[in-house]
Amino acid sequence: MIQIAKKVGRPFSENPKEIRITVRIDKKHNDILEDYSEKNNVTKNEAVRRGIEKLDEKNK
């Protein structure tokens, strides 16, 4: 009987982040982003995603 080994590594995400963007911001906006991230215990990436969600809410 042949045993097949299970794959090792991270499990697949239900919502993979496949799109990468790059933005340049000034010190003021970076300070705002860092302050929000620290106060809410999230990464800068997550803070930006939350900001984008807020934009979507305003458009409805």
RAHU-V959710 format. One record per backbone hydrogen bond with DSSP energy under -1.0 kcal/mol. NH is the residue of the N-H (numbers start at 1). CO is the residue of the C=O. If there is no record, write none. Layout:
nh->[NH NH]
co->[CO CO]
This chain:
nh->[18 30 31 32 33 34 35 36 37 38 39 40 42 47 48 49 50 51 52 53 54 55 56 57 58 59 60]
co->[16 26 27 28 29 30 31 32 33 34 35 36 37 43 44 45 46 47 48 49 50 51 52 53 54 55 57]
